[in-house]
Amino acid sequence: MSEPDLFESENSALAHARAVFCDVDAGEEAYRHTLGQLISYYERLMRETRRLIRRSDREELEMNRLNHRLQELAQELEYRATHDTLTGALNRGAVIDRATAALARGSLALIVLDIDHFKRLNDTFGHPVGDAVICGVTACLKNAVGTEGAIGRVGGEEFAALLPGLTLDEATSLAERMREAIAGYRFPAPVDREVTASFGVSWTAEGRTFEYAYGRADEALYQAKRDGRNRVTRAGA
């Protein structure tokens, strides 16, 4: 079945105009009548063309708006997939991915830390206050690291700092600055006590795994806790 001719009327008028043009005996009235028809159809086509152009422009604008919104949503989804909802720090999966990528390119210094006696604080003041403390600690860590690395939240009150290219000594000094920043931070009421954290630091050569780097830093962290907390301990060579 053939498709309908959307310009059937226009084609008919054009065919009639050709016939009049070819008719040597057609008089002035026939020419004027045919020209009038052609003008009428031409004007209608111009109006429809303008309408379609305006509609096309509107649809193009809407399409651009939708594409922009889709890009924003894709970025939001990517951010949510790689960042912790509460703190905005990297989540555990993103920490593993970034550390693995860093170790494929070069060495990685890794700091692992844990807020001291966090459960006691949470039980005393409640989860909203506990969340506020976690956010305050995150701010201290981000300020200390700056552009040298990235901060991730790998557990409830446990964090990691990824420091590609830094030496063990440099990472240990940075961890000490982090420790001092947290200990000196004044958390809002009702927190009426000092909040501290314990740190473990490791340095891992290129080609090793994240599990190896994290395991050594975690061992150092637990040694810091055994030694009295609120201190920095580095993994042995």
QUIPELIN-V404929 format. One record per residue. N is the residue number from 1. RES is the residue in one small letter. OMEGA is omega as a letter, one per 20 degrees, with the letter a starting at -180 (NA if undefined). Layout:
N;RES;OMEGA + N;RES;OMEGA
This chain:
1;m;a + 2;s;r + 3;e;a + 4;p;r + 5;d;a + 6;l;a + 7;f;a + 8;e;a + 9;s;a + 10;e;r + 11;n;r + 12;s;r + 13;a;r + 14;l;r + 15;a;r + 16;h;r + 17;a;r + 18;r;a + 19;a;r + 20;v;a + 21;f;a + 22;c;a + 23;d;a + 24;v;a + 25;d;a + 26;a;a + 27;g;a + 28;e;a + 29;e;r + 30;a;r + 31;y;a + 32;r;a + 33;h;a + 34;t;r + 35;l;r + 36;g;r + 37;q;a + 38;l;r + 39;i;a + 40;s;a + 41;y;r + 42;y;r + 43;e;r + 44;r;r + 45;l;r + 46;m;r + 47;r;a + 48;e;r + 49;t;r + 50;r;a + 51;r;a + 52;l;r + 53;i;r + 54;r;r + 55;r;r + 56;s;r + 57;d;r + 58;r;a + 59;e;r + 60;e;r + 61;l;r + 62;e;r + 63;m;r + 64;n;r + 65;r;r + 66;l;r + 67;n;r + 68;h;r + 69;r;r + 70;l;r + 71;q;r + 72;e;a + 73;l;r + 74;a;r + 75;q;r + 76;e;r + 77;l;r + 78;e;r + 79;y;a + 80;r;a + 81;a;a + 82;t;a + 83;h;r + 84;d;a + 85;t;a + 86;l;a + 87;t;a + 88;g;r + 89;a;r + 90;l;r + 91;n;a + 92;r;a + 93;g;r + 94;a;r + 95;v;a + 96;i;a + 97;d;a + 98;r;r + 99;a;r + 100;t;r + 101;a;r + 102;a;a + 103;l;r + 104;a;a + 105;r;a + 106;g;a + 107;s;a + 108;l;r + 109;a;a + 110;l;r + 111;i;r + 112;v;a + 113;l;a + 114;d;r + 115;i;a + 116;d;r + 117;h;a + 118;f;a + 119;k;r + 120;r;r + 121;l;r + 122;n;a + 123;d;a + 124;t;a + 125;f;a + 126;g;a + 127;h;r + 128;p;r + 129;v;r + 130;g;r + 131;d;r + 132;a;r + 133;v;r + 134;i;r + 135;c;r + 136;g;r + 137;v;r + 138;t;r + 139;a;r + 140;c;a + 141;l;a + 142;k;r + 143;n;a + 144;a;a + 145;v;a + 146;g;a + 147;t;a + 148;e;a + 149;g;a + 150;a;r + 151;i;r + 152;g;r + 153;r;a + 154;v;r + 155;g;a + 156;g;r + 157;e;a + 158;e;a + 159;f;r + 160;a;r + 161;a;r + 162;l;a + 163;l;a + 164;p;r + 165;g;r + 166;l;r + 167;t;r + 168;l;r + 169;d;r + 170;e;r + 171;a;r + 172;t;r + 173;s;r + 174;l;r + 175;a;r + 176;e;r + 177;r;r + 178;m;a + 179;r;a + 180;e;a + 181;a;r + 182;i;a + 183;a;a + 184;g;a + 185;y;r + 186;r;a + 187;f;a + 188;p;r + 189;a;j + 190;p;r + 191;v;a + 192;d;a + 193;r;r + 194;e;r + 195;v;a + 196;t;r + 197;a;r + 198;s;a + 199;f;r + 200;g;a + 201;v;r + 202;s;r + 203;w;a + 204;t;a + 205;a;r + 206;e;r + 207;g;r + 208;r;a + 209;t;r + 210;f;a + 211;e;r + 212;y;a + 213;a;a + 214;y;a + 215;g;a + 216;r;r + 217;a;a + 218;d;r + 219;e;r + 220;a;r + 221;l;a + 222;y;r + 223;q;r + 224;a;r + 225;k;r + 226;r;a + 227;d;r + 228;g;r + 229;r;a + 230;n;a + 231;r;r + 232;v;r + 233;t;r + 234;r;r + 235;a;r + 236;g;a + 237;a;NA
